[in-house]
Every structure is written in C-alpha cells, then in structure tokens.
Amino acid sequence: VQLTPRRWLNLQEYQSKKIMADHGVTVQRFFVADSANDALEAAQRLKAKEIVLKAQILAGGRGKGIFNSGLKGGVHLTKDPKTVEQLAKQMIGYNLSTKQTPKDGVTVKKVMVAEALDISRETYFAILMDRATNGPVMVGSPQGGVDIEEVAVTSPELIFKEEIDIFEGIKDHQALQMAKNLGFQGALQQQAADQIKKLYNLFLKIDATQVEVNPFGETPEGQVVCFDAKINFDDNAEFRQKEIFAMDDKSESEPMENEAAKYDLKYIGLDGNIACFVNGAGLAMATCDIISLNGGKPANFLDLGGGVKEAQVYQAFKLLTADPKVEAILVNIFGGIVNCAIIANGITKACQELELKVPLVVRLEGTNVHEAQRILSESGLPITSASDLEDAAKKAVASVAKK
C-alpha cells in the first residue's frame, strides 16, 4: 500500500454555485467579473432590483473585511449598477484582510455580481458521508443562517437526521419528510423536497464528502434557494472529477506550498529558523512542539507522508534550503510504512548535490533503520545523528545557537 498526502480542493464561491446550478439546484443569478468595467456590464445584464457584489477569496469573514484601498467590507448591496463599478474598482487588484487571511490580506482578482434576493426564512441543510452509518446522512434544521454547532448544543431537538441507503438512493418520502422538518409549508414543501433530491444527486455525481447549504432559504416570492454552499470533495476521486479539480484555485497559497504539492509533500511555512522534515502530520506537530520546548523556533511543517521515494526527499531538501530563514534542518522519521534506507539515500544525495551549508540533525527509527544509519555514517557528510526526538531537538537548537 502506498499512501501519499493530498492537498484539499478549495473552490471559490462562484465555482461552487456554478456546479450547483449545472445540476439543477436553484441559486441566485450571477456573473463573475475580473475588472470594474466587466462588473458594470454584469450588473446591467442582471436587470435585478438589487445587486450583491462579493469579493472572491477563499477566506471567510469577507463582509467584515477591509481592503488596502480603504474600502470596508468585501460584500456590498446596491440598486445602482454604477455603484457596482465604483466598488469593484476598490476591490479588484487590492488586498482584502479578514480574520481568516494572513496579516497583509489576500489579493482579490475576481468579484461575483449576483441578484440580491430577500430571505423570508432561513434553514440549514447538509448531506455528508457518515462513518457511523457507513453511508450518506442528511442533516437539517429549521434554524439556519447561524452556527449549526451552537444549535446542536442549545436546541438539539431542532436537528433532524435521516440516513440514506447509498444503493437505493434518496426516497421521495425521505426528501419530503426533511422538507417538513425544515418547516417548509404548502407548495414550498414539494419545492424544497425537489431541491433536496437534486442536492443528493449532485453529492453523488461529484464525489463529494459533504454538501452544506446555510442558509437553505425561502424568498417572499415563494422560491426555495440555496443562498450559500460549502462543498468538500473526496480527493481520491480526482481521476474521475478532472474538470472540477482543474478549478482548484492555488493562487492564494504560498508559492512553496504549491511547489511542494507537485511532489505530494505537505508544506506549511512558519516564522522560525529550524526546518522540520518528518513523515506524518502528528509527528510534524510533535517535532514543532519539542523544538519550541527546547528554546527553538520551527521554520516550517513539512510532511513526507507514507509513500516516500528518494526523489521526494531530494525535492523536500531543495524546498527547505531555498528558504533563507532556515539555519538548521531537523529530520525526524519514524519508519512504519516508510523505509528508513530510502530516506537515508535521499538525504545523502540531496546533501551532495545541493551542497548543504546548514547543520543537519537526523533521527531515524523503525523499518530498516540500521541500514539507514550505515548509509549516513559512510557518506562522509557532516550529519549529526540523534538517539531520540528530545536529543534531536536539543542538537538542532544548539546548532543554531552556535551560529
């Protein structure tokens, strides 16, 4: 078995809504613009009573965000298309900072120009894969537009669940019962049930692990609309969902994270000076913690995962040594699935070809560790071996202190 880390697929709001619309799910009418002039044209084409303009970034909290152009808020309502143009000028090309973005914010490259609809009532609806039932489960609540976890704690009787037999699919009576539980009445009840069935068909067809609609609402005009949606995908189905995965917006990720993803490496940059090179997310966190406990600061979180090849080790070292902040590298490998000898060969090759100029501390344990230690000791390279993680952290911190 070969295990390789996967980068979760992140889609912009307009991309998720397009997928939903393509599958017959009712969403607001919208256009996407990448210039102020295009935003004006989109607003005029909508011919809507009111327009909502939304900055398209992956972070949440856009409504309360601030642009470095001085504009406050990444979500605006207006009835005048010319105002859409003026607002877009202060959005596109500028950085939007929210509680979920880096300090300097994220550059907005596109805006969504959508028809603003009044919501007379908000509900919550989701479909997700559930381990406990080994299949899909519908979850709904008549209390939507709020934090559903809070509703589950304060009013658990308002959370409704319905298991779906994945072989038989969703039944009409199940969809209708969920619509009733969500509080839809009269003609809206059947309309909501139809939307629920379409959401389930979407869920299956795109290999989603979760489709969450909050709010799943109704308008004063008597229409059931999915006003917002969060879709999580099964990354193992990438080969079946090529068109969707091609939408993956990597522009907001750090360049080094994107480069690492090419080689099935998980990389997260931190602000310290000791590079962490490990296999397994838990081990990475433990390594970062123990460096901090010994007075050092981790420069990154780099996870090789399970199915390691020499080429990956080489690319990992290339990434680490390209970071000017890195003053030492700590390799901490526990060989379960991983063969330590492969790691050792990759390390020696990288050190020789990249002419490593920073201290390197290596702790290896597990599968084929004795062969790995022989490879390292006979390499003639200035590699400091460590007996355990505590020893490795102390030696890595000490090597930086000497500088």
C-alpha positions as CSV (number, residue, x, y, z in Angstrom):
1,V,0.0,0.0,0.0
2,Q,1.3,3.4,-0.9
3,L,-0.1,6.4,1.0
4,T,0.5,9.9,-0.4
5,P,-0.7,13.2,1.2
6,R,-3.3,15.1,-0.7
7,R,-4.0,18.8,-0.9
8,W,-7.6,19.5,-0.2
9,L,-9.5,21.0,-3.1
10,N,-10.6,24.6,-2.4
11,L,-13.2,26.3,-4.7
12,Q,-14.3,29.9,-4.8
13,E,-17.9,30.6,-4.0
14,Y,-18.8,31.3,-7.6
15,Q,-17.3,27.9,-8.7
16,S,-19.4,26.0,-6.1
17,K,-22.5,27.9,-7.2
18,K,-21.9,27.1,-10.9
19,I,-21.5,23.4,-10.1
20,M,-24.8,23.6,-8.2
21,A,-26.6,25.5,-11.0
22,D,-25.3,23.0,-13.5
23,H,-27.0,20.2,-11.5
24,G,-30.4,22.0,-11.4
25,V,-30.0,23.4,-7.9
26,T,-31.6,26.8,-7.5
27,V,-29.0,29.6,-6.7
28,Q,-29.1,33.3,-7.2
29,R,-28.4,34.5,-10.8
30,F,-24.9,35.7,-11.0
31,F,-21.9,36.7,-13.2
32,V,-18.2,36.8,-12.5
33,A,-16.0,39.8,-13.3
34,D,-12.3,40.4,-13.2
35,S,-12.5,44.2,-14.0
36,A,-14.6,47.1,-12.9
37,N,-16.0,47.5,-16.4
38,D,-17.0,43.8,-16.6
39,A,-18.7,44.2,-13.2
40,L,-20.7,47.2,-14.5
41,E,-21.7,45.2,-17.6
42,A,-22.7,42.2,-15.4
43,A,-24.8,44.4,-13.1
44,Q,-26.6,45.8,-16.1
45,R,-27.2,42.4,-17.6
46,L,-28.7,41.1,-14.4
47,K,-31.6,43.6,-14.5
48,A,-32.1,43.0,-10.8
49,K,-33.9,45.2,-8.3
50,E,-30.9,44.9,-6.0
51,I,-27.4,43.6,-6.6
52,V,-24.9,42.0,-4.2
53,L,-21.2,42.4,-5.0
54,K,-18.9,39.8,-3.4
55,A,-15.1,39.7,-3.4
56,Q,-14.0,36.2,-4.3
57,I,-11.4,34.9,-1.9
58,L,-11.2,31.5,-0.1
59,A,-11.2,33.0,3.4
60,G,-14.3,33.6,5.4
61,G,-15.5,36.8,7.1
62,R,-15.4,38.8,3.9
63,G,-18.3,41.0,4.9
64,K,-16.3,42.5,7.8
65,G,-13.0,42.6,6.0
66,I,-11.0,45.7,5.0
67,F,-9.3,46.4,1.7
68,N,-5.9,48.2,1.5
69,S,-7.7,50.6,-0.9
70,G,-9.6,51.9,2.1
71,L,-12.9,50.2,1.3
72,K,-14.6,48.5,4.2
73,G,-16.4,45.2,3.6
74,G,-16.0,42.5,0.9
75,V,-19.7,42.2,0.4
76,H,-21.9,45.1,-0.7
77,L,-25.6,45.6,-1.6
78,T,-26.7,48.3,-4.1
79,K,-29.5,49.1,-6.5
80,D,-27.3,51.1,-8.9
81,P,-25.1,49.3,-11.4
82,K,-22.7,52.3,-11.5
83,T,-22.1,51.8,-7.8
84,V,-21.1,48.2,-8.6
85,E,-18.4,49.6,-10.9
86,Q,-17.1,52.1,-8.3
87,L,-17.0,49.4,-5.6
88,A,-15.3,46.9,-8.0
89,K,-12.6,49.5,-8.7
90,Q,-11.8,49.5,-4.9
91,M,-11.9,45.6,-4.7
92,I,-10.2,44.1,-7.8
93,G,-6.4,44.2,-7.5
94,Y,-6.4,45.2,-3.9
95,N,-5.8,43.0,-0.8
96,L,-8.7,42.1,1.5
97,S,-7.9,41.4,5.1
98,T,-10.3,39.3,7.2
99,K,-9.9,37.3,10.4
100,Q,-9.0,34.2,8.3
101,T,-6.4,35.8,6.0
102,P,-2.7,36.5,6.5
103,K,-1.9,39.9,8.1
104,D,-1.5,41.6,4.7
105,G,-4.7,40.1,3.3
106,V,-5.3,38.3,0.0
107,T,-5.4,39.9,-3.4
108,V,-8.9,40.0,-4.9
109,K,-8.8,39.0,-8.6
110,K,-12.5,38.4,-9.2
111,V,-15.8,39.6,-7.9
112,M,-19.2,37.9,-8.1
113,V,-22.1,40.1,-9.2
114,A,-25.3,38.5,-8.2
115,E,-29.0,39.2,-7.9
116,A,-29.8,40.1,-4.3
117,L,-32.9,38.2,-3.0
118,D,-34.8,38.8,0.2
119,I,-34.9,35.9,2.6
120,S,-38.1,35.4,4.5
121,R,-36.9,32.3,6.3
122,E,-33.6,30.5,6.7
123,T,-33.0,26.8,7.3
124,Y,-29.9,24.6,7.4
125,F,-29.4,21.5,5.2
126,A,-26.4,19.3,4.6
127,I,-25.5,15.8,3.2
128,L,-22.4,14.1,4.4
129,M,-20.7,10.8,4.5
130,D,-21.0,9.3,8.0
131,R,-18.6,6.7,9.3
132,A,-21.1,5.6,12.0
133,T,-23.7,4.5,9.4
134,N,-21.3,3.7,6.5
135,G,-23.1,5.9,4.1
136,P,-24.7,9.3,3.4
137,V,-26.7,11.1,6.0
138,M,-29.0,14.2,5.6
139,V,-28.8,16.7,8.4
140,G,-31.3,19.6,8.6
141,S,-32.6,22.2,11.0
142,P,-35.4,24.9,10.7
143,Q,-32.9,27.2,12.3
144,G,-30.4,28.2,9.6
145,G,-28.2,31.1,8.8
146,V,-26.5,30.6,12.2
147,D,-23.7,28.4,13.7
148,I,-25.3,25.0,13.4
149,E,-23.0,23.6,16.1
150,E,-24.5,26.1,18.6
151,V,-28.0,25.0,17.6
152,A,-27.0,21.3,18.2
153,V,-25.9,22.2,21.8
154,T,-28.7,24.6,22.8
155,S,-31.6,23.1,20.8
156,P,-30.7,19.5,19.9
157,E,-34.4,18.8,19.2
158,L,-34.1,21.1,16.2
159,I,-31.5,18.9,14.5
160,F,-33.0,16.3,12.2
161,K,-31.0,13.4,10.7
162,E,-32.0,10.9,8.0
163,E,-29.8,8.0,6.8
164,I,-29.8,7.2,3.1
165,D,-29.2,3.8,1.7
166,I,-26.4,4.5,-0.8
167,F,-27.5,1.6,-3.0
168,E,-31.2,2.6,-3.2
169,G,-30.7,6.3,-3.1
170,I,-32.8,9.0,-1.6
171,K,-36.6,8.2,-1.5
172,D,-39.3,10.7,-2.3
173,H,-40.8,10.3,1.2
174,Q,-37.4,11.0,2.8
175,A,-36.9,14.2,0.9
176,L,-40.5,15.3,1.7
177,Q,-40.1,14.5,5.4
178,M,-36.9,16.5,5.6
179,A,-38.7,19.4,3.9
180,K,-41.4,19.2,6.6
181,N,-38.8,19.0,9.3
182,L,-37.2,22.2,8.0
183,G,-40.6,24.0,8.3
184,F,-41.5,24.4,4.6
185,Q,-45.2,24.6,4.1
186,G,-47.7,24.3,1.2
187,A,-46.2,24.4,-2.3
188,L,-42.8,25.3,-0.9
189,Q,-42.7,21.8,0.8
190,Q,-42.6,20.0,-2.5
191,Q,-40.2,22.5,-4.0
192,A,-37.8,22.1,-1.1
193,A,-38.0,18.3,-1.4
194,D,-37.1,18.6,-5.1
195,Q,-34.1,20.7,-4.3
196,I,-33.1,18.2,-1.6
197,K,-33.2,15.4,-4.2
198,K,-31.1,17.4,-6.6
199,L,-28.6,18.2,-3.9
200,Y,-28.3,14.5,-3.2
201,N,-27.8,13.7,-6.9
202,L,-25.1,16.4,-7.0
203,F,-23.5,14.9,-3.9
204,L,-23.1,11.5,-5.5
205,K,-22.2,12.7,-9.0
206,I,-19.3,14.9,-8.0
207,D,-17.9,12.5,-5.4
208,A,-18.5,14.9,-2.5
209,T,-17.9,14.1,1.1
210,Q,-20.1,17.0,2.2
211,V,-22.5,19.5,0.7
212,E,-23.6,22.1,3.3
213,V,-26.2,24.7,2.5
214,N,-26.6,27.5,5.0
215,P,-28.9,29.2,4.5
216,F,-31.2,26.9,2.6
217,G,-33.9,29.6,2.4
218,E,-37.2,30.7,1.1
219,T,-38.0,34.1,-0.5
220,P,-41.1,36.3,-0.1
221,E,-41.9,35.4,-3.7
222,G,-42.2,31.7,-2.8
223,Q,-38.9,30.3,-4.1
224,V,-36.6,27.9,-2.3
225,V,-33.0,29.0,-2.9
226,C,-29.5,27.7,-1.9
227,F,-28.0,31.0,-0.8
228,D,-24.6,29.7,0.1
229,A,-22.8,26.3,0.0
230,K,-19.7,24.6,1.2
231,I,-18.7,21.5,-0.8
232,N,-16.0,19.1,0.3
233,F,-14.6,16.6,-2.2
234,D,-13.1,13.1,-2.0
235,D,-9.6,13.8,-3.2
236,N,-9.2,10.1,-4.1
237,A,-11.8,10.7,-6.8
238,E,-9.7,13.3,-8.6
239,F,-9.2,10.9,-11.5
240,R,-12.9,10.9,-12.0
241,Q,-13.5,14.6,-11.4
242,K,-10.8,16.1,-13.6
243,E,-12.9,19.2,-14.6
244,I,-13.8,20.1,-11.0
245,F,-10.2,19.6,-9.7
246,A,-8.9,21.7,-12.6
247,M,-10.8,24.6,-11.0
248,D,-8.6,24.4,-7.9
249,D,-7.6,27.9,-7.0
250,K,-4.0,27.7,-5.9
251,S,-3.3,31.5,-6.3
252,E,-3.9,32.2,-2.6
253,S,-1.5,29.5,-1.5
254,E,2.2,30.3,-0.8
255,P,4.4,29.5,-3.8
256,M,6.4,27.0,-1.7
257,E,3.2,25.2,-0.7
258,N,2.3,24.9,-4.4
259,E,5.7,23.6,-5.3
260,A,5.6,21.1,-2.5
261,A,2.2,19.8,-3.6
262,K,3.7,18.9,-7.0
263,Y,5.7,16.2,-5.3
264,D,3.0,15.1,-2.9
265,L,4.5,16.9,0.0
266,K,2.6,18.9,2.6
267,Y,4.4,22.1,3.4
268,I,3.4,25.0,5.7
269,G,5.8,27.9,6.2
270,L,6.3,29.2,9.8
271,D,8.4,32.1,11.1
272,G,11.3,30.2,12.8
273,N,14.7,29.1,11.6
274,I,14.8,25.3,12.2
275,A,13.3,23.3,9.3
276,C,11.2,20.3,10.3
277,F,11.3,17.3,7.9
278,V,9.1,14.4,9.0
279,N,6.7,11.7,7.9
280,G,3.2,12.1,9.3
281,A,1.2,15.1,10.4
282,G,1.2,14.1,14.1
283,L,4.9,13.6,14.1
284,A,5.3,17.0,12.4
285,M,3.3,18.8,15.2
286,A,5.2,16.9,17.9
287,T,8.5,17.9,16.3
288,C,7.5,21.6,16.1
289,D,6.4,21.5,19.7
290,I,9.6,19.9,21.0
291,I,11.7,22.4,19.1
292,S,9.8,25.2,20.8
293,L,10.1,23.5,24.3
294,N,13.8,23.5,23.9
295,G,14.0,27.2,23.1
296,G,14.0,27.0,19.3
297,K,11.5,28.1,16.6
298,P,10.3,25.8,13.8
299,A,10.7,27.3,10.3
300,N,8.1,25.0,8.7
301,F,5.9,22.0,8.8
302,L,6.9,19.5,6.1
303,D,5.2,16.1,5.9
304,L,6.5,13.4,3.6
305,G,3.6,11.1,4.3
306,G,3.8,7.4,3.9
307,G,4.7,6.5,0.3
308,V,8.2,8.1,0.2
309,K,10.6,8.0,-2.8
310,E,14.1,9.2,-3.0
311,A,13.1,11.9,-5.4
312,Q,10.6,13.3,-2.9
313,V,13.3,13.5,-0.2
314,Y,15.6,15.4,-2.7
315,Q,12.8,17.9,-3.6
316,A,12.0,18.4,0.1
317,F,15.6,19.3,0.9
318,K,15.5,21.6,-2.2
319,L,12.5,23.4,-0.8
320,L,14.0,23.7,2.7
321,T,17.4,25.0,1.6
322,A,15.7,27.6,-0.7
323,D,14.2,29.3,2.4
324,P,16.6,32.0,3.6
325,K,15.2,31.7,7.2
326,V,16.4,28.1,7.6
327,E,19.6,27.9,9.7
328,A,19.3,24.2,10.6
329,I,17.4,21.1,9.4
330,L,15.9,18.5,11.7
331,V,14.9,15.2,10.1
332,N,12.6,13.1,12.3
333,I,11.5,9.9,10.6
334,F,9.6,7.0,12.2
335,G,9.7,4.2,9.7
336,G,6.5,2.2,9.7
337,I,5.3,2.3,6.1
338,V,8.4,4.3,5.3
339,N,11.7,2.6,4.6
340,C,14.4,4.5,6.5
341,A,17.1,3.4,4.0
342,I,15.2,5.3,1.2
343,I,15.2,8.4,3.4
344,A,18.9,8.0,4.1
345,N,19.7,7.6,0.4
346,G,17.6,10.7,-0.4
347,I,19.3,12.7,2.3
348,T,22.9,11.9,1.1
349,K,22.0,12.6,-2.5
350,A,20.4,15.9,-1.6
351,C,23.3,17.0,0.7
352,Q,25.9,16.2,-2.0
353,E,24.1,17.8,-5.0
354,L,22.7,20.8,-3.2
355,E,25.9,21.4,-1.2
356,L,24.1,21.8,2.1
357,K,25.5,24.6,4.1
358,V,23.4,24.5,7.2
359,P,23.6,22.0,10.1
360,L,21.7,18.8,9.6
361,V,20.4,16.7,12.6
362,V,18.9,13.3,11.8
363,R,16.8,11.0,13.9
364,L,15.6,7.8,12.3
365,E,13.7,4.9,13.8
366,G,11.8,1.9,12.5
367,T,12.0,-0.1,9.3
368,N,15.5,-0.7,8.0
369,V,17.0,1.8,10.4
370,H,20.4,0.0,10.8
371,E,20.9,0.1,7.0
372,A,19.9,3.8,7.0
373,Q,22.4,4.6,9.8
374,R,25.1,2.8,7.9
375,I,24.4,4.8,4.7
376,L,24.6,8.1,6.6
377,S,27.7,7.2,8.6
378,E,29.6,6.0,5.5
379,S,28.6,9.1,3.4
380,G,31.3,11.2,4.9
381,L,28.8,14.1,5.2
382,P,28.7,16.3,8.3
383,I,25.4,14.8,9.6
384,T,24.6,14.9,13.3
385,S,22.8,11.7,14.4
386,A,20.3,11.8,17.3
387,S,19.2,8.9,19.5
388,D,15.6,10.2,20.0
389,L,13.4,13.2,19.4
390,E,14.4,15.0,22.6
391,D,18.1,14.5,21.7
392,A,17.4,15.7,18.1
393,A,15.6,18.8,19.2
394,K,18.4,19.8,21.6
395,K,21.1,19.3,19.0
396,A,19.2,21.3,16.3
397,V,18.6,24.2,18.7
398,A,22.2,24.1,19.8
399,S,23.5,24.1,16.2
400,V,21.6,27.4,15.6
401,A,22.7,28.9,18.9
402,K,26.4,28.3,17.9
403,K,25.9,30.5,14.9
